Amino acid sequence: MAGPSTSTYAILGLLSLAPMSGYEAARAAERSISYFWPISKTHVYSELARLEELGWATGDDVRQESVPDKRVFTITRAGETALDQWLLEGGVPDDRFRSPFLIKLFIGHRIPRERILKMVAEYQEDVEAEREALQQIVDTLAPVPEAAYARASALFGLRIAEAIVRWADEVEDAVPSRRISIDPRRAKAKKAKELFESAPPPPHRLSR
């Protein structure tokens, strides 16, 4: 197995809240960290196996009536130490946000305006659904003191979703009424290169 990754520590973090079976951990991840760190059910199970191999979690088989038996994982003292070291070591790593949608929008001069607007509307609809889910999480966690940090994480996602929804409302006016035509093989492409050179590189913290 490869060394511990962010996903490894993310699942270890879930176990720092309570013992969980693979199903419970996958469900917990889906309804919490997946909003900012997507991780599949299969990946959750592989990380639990990794944690057990590292000695950071122990797995105990639990017999159940009428349903299949399950294996419940509990964080060990060594796991707590490893998690705390990871949480406290160095500074906060830079975020890296990748969006295929924004790549397509960036090259939107090759897409008909109607298609661009349809893409934006569909994107806004998806984000609005996420915004509603995050709002429900924020509201649910508000009266639970122990969930203060989980709520702060959800609030971060909520504010971003709200901003994206507002941004999508502005795009229709920003998209040119006529399709922009650019010949990539034109003799004079100096202006495009000048624009790239004039744009400042993103600060590390903002290069999401």
Secondary structure as the mmCIF struct_conf table of DSSP 4:
data_model
#
loop_
_struct_conf.conf_type_id
_struct_conf.id
_struct_conf.beg_label_comp_id
_struct_conf.beg_label_asym_id
_struct_conf.beg_label_seq_id
_struct_conf.end_label_comp_id
_struct_conf.end_label_asym_id
_struct_conf.end_label_seq_id
HELX_LH_PP_P HELX_LH_PP_P1 ALA A 2 PRO A 4
HELX_RH_AL_P HELX_RH_AL_P1 THR A 6 LEU A 15
TURN_TY1_P TURN_TY1_P1 SER A 16 LEU A 17
BEND BEND1 ALA A 18 ALA A 18
STRN STRN1 MET A 20 SER A 21
HELX_RH_AL_P HELX_RH_AL_P2 GLY A 22 GLU A 30
TURN_TY1_P TURN_TY1_P2 ARG A 31 SER A 32
HELX_RH_3T_P HELX_RH_3T_P1 ILE A 33 TYR A 35
TURN_TY1_P TURN_TY1_P3 PHE A 36 PHE A 36
BEND BEND2 TRP A 37 TRP A 37
HELX_RH_AL_P HELX_RH_AL_P3 LYS A 41 LEU A 54
TURN_TY1_P TURN_TY1_P4 GLY A 55 GLY A 55
BEND BEND3 TRP A 56 TRP A 56
STRN STRN2 ALA A 57 VAL A 62
BEND BEND4 GLU A 65 VAL A 67
STRN STRN3 LYS A 70 ILE A 75
HELX_RH_AL_P HELX_RH_AL_P4 ARG A 77 LEU A 88
BEND BEND5 GLU A 89 GLY A 91
HELX_LH_PP_P HELX_LH_PP_P2 VAL A 92 ASP A 95
HELX_RH_AL_P HELX_RH_AL_P5 PRO A 100 PHE A 106
TURN_TY1_P TURN_TY1_P5 ILE A 107 ILE A 107
HELX_RH_3T_P HELX_RH_3T_P2 GLY A 108 ARG A 110
BEND BEND6 ILE A 111 ILE A 111
HELX_RH_AL_P HELX_RH_AL_P6 ARG A 113 LEU A 141
TURN_TY1_P TURN_TY1_P6 ALA A 142 PRO A 143
HELX_RH_3T_P HELX_RH_3T_P3 PRO A 145 ALA A 147
HELX_RH_AL_P HELX_RH_AL_P7 ALA A 148 ALA A 174
BEND BEND7 VAL A 175 VAL A 175
BEND BEND8 SER A 177 ARG A 178
TURN_TY1_P TURN_TY1_P7 PRO A 184 ARG A 185
BEND BEND9 ALA A 187 ALA A 187
HELX_RH_AL_P HELX_RH_AL_P8 LYS A 190 SER A 198
BEND BEND10 ALA A 199 ALA A 199
HELX_LH_PP_P HELX_LH_PP_P3 PRO A 200 PRO A 203
HELX_RH_3T_P HELX_RH_3T_P4 HIS A 204 LEU A 206
#
